[in-house]
């Protein structure tokens, strides 16, 4: 069988859920379903969103996302979901992002958001029109320093996570 990414390691990593407020997602994904925040998360001030991840007993992960104050990053997404949010993207890790991009582009897939400038995280997105309306993120995580500071849930929500702007989540 000829797989689209034949020869590359592809592993499902997490589902990302976006809402106007991460705090509105916690009663379901943390309290009801038992997700644990194990540290980390923060702000992407360039794109305008805040994230954190919850992990589950079986190793599954859900990333929670919200827009930063004044950001337009999720405007179209929230318009499509009538302001409620929902599943934003599925994340798959690949062992070679540049090879994945070359193989997908060579087969005519529309890609966007290519970012290979950060050695800690390289990514590209498969356009939702290519995947029945689902945004697919392919990422190649890099090495992380084991001594990297990992923010608590409270620090992330207070705007003091990685790259935090000091403005608390609404």
N, C-alpha and C positions, 0 to 999 in steps of 0.2 A: 504494500500500500504506500503510495507516495503522499507523505504528509507535507503540509504547507511549510512547516519549519523543520523538516527532516534533518536530523543530525544535530539539532540544538536541544539543549535541556530546557524544557518548559514546565514550570511548576505553578499551580494555582496558589496565590498567597492570601488575598483578602477581598472582601466586598466592601466598598465604600458607600456610606449612606450620608446624604447631605440634608440639612434642615436649616431654617433661619437661626435656630439656636441649638447648640449641642446639648444644653441642659434639658431640652424637650425630648431628646433621644435616650438619655440615661435611664429613665424609669423602665423602658423596655429592654434595651440592650445590656444594661448593667444589672439593674435590680431584678427584673423578671427573668431574664435569660441567663444571668450569672456571669456576665463578662467582667473580667478584671483588668484594670489599667495597671500595667507593670512598669510604668515610667515612660517618659518620652512624649512627643507631641509638641506642637508649637505653631508658629505663624509662618505663612508664606506671604510676606508683605509685598513681594513683587506682583504676585497673582491676586492676592487679596482674600485669603482664607486661612482658617485655623483648623487643625486636625488633632486627633488623638486616636489611639488604637486600643481596643479591648480584645483580650484573648479568652479562649474557652477551654474547658477541660480536655477536649479532643484535639487541641492544637489549632482550631479554627480562629480566624481573626475578623473583626469588623472595624473598619476605620470610620470614625464620626467626623463630619465636616460642617463648618458654618462659615458664612462670609464675615470678613472683618468689617468694621464700621466704615461706611462710605464706599465699599467695594461693589463693583458690578459683575464680578466673576460668575455668580450663580443666577444672574437675572434671567437669562433665557431658560435655564433649567427650571427655575421656580415658576416661570410663566407657563411652561409645559406641564408642570405638576400642580398648577393652580395654587401656588404659594406654599404647598405642604412639604415639598422635597420628596425624597425617597432614595432608591438605589441610584447612585451617581455613576459608579464604574466598577468593573471587575479588574483586579490586578493579577497579572501573571508575571513571574520572574523568568528571565531568560539568561543564559550564561554568556551571550554575546549579542548585545543590542545592535551593533552595526551590521552583523550578519543577518539578524532578524529583519532589520529595515531593508537591507538589500534584497532579501528573498521576497518579502511582502510587496515592495515597490515593483520588483521585477515581474510579479504576477498581477500587477495592476491595482492593488489595494490602495485606497486613499488613506494616507497617514497624515497626522498633524501633531504639533506640539513636540517635535523632536528636541530633546535637551540632552546633550552629551558633554556639557561643560563642567559638570560637577562629578568628581571622582567618587563621591559617596552615593550618587543616585543618578543613573542615566535612564531616560524614558522616551517613549513615543506612544501615541494613541492611534488606535485603529478607529476610523470614523464610524459613528453609530449606523450610518447607512450601509456599512459593510457587514454589520452584525445584527440585523433585525432590530435596530433601535438601541442597542446596548453599546455603551462606550467601553472599549477594551484598552486597558493600559498595559503595555509591556515595559518592564523595568529590569535593569541590571543593577542590583545593589552592589556597592563597593565595600571595601573594608572600613570598619568603624573602629575607632580607638576605644578599647574596653574601659578606659577611664573617662569617656564622655559623660558629662553630666546628664542625668535623666530626670526630667521634671515630673513632679507628682501631678495627679489629676487636678488638685486645687490650684497648683501653680499655673498649669495650662489655662484653666478657666479664668484665672486672674490676669491673664495676658503676660505671664512671666515664664512661659515655656521657651523652647528654642526659638530664637529670633523674635521673641515676644515684644509687643509694642507697649505693654503696660496697661492696655485698655482691657478691662474685664469683659468676658462674654456677657451678652445681654441676659 
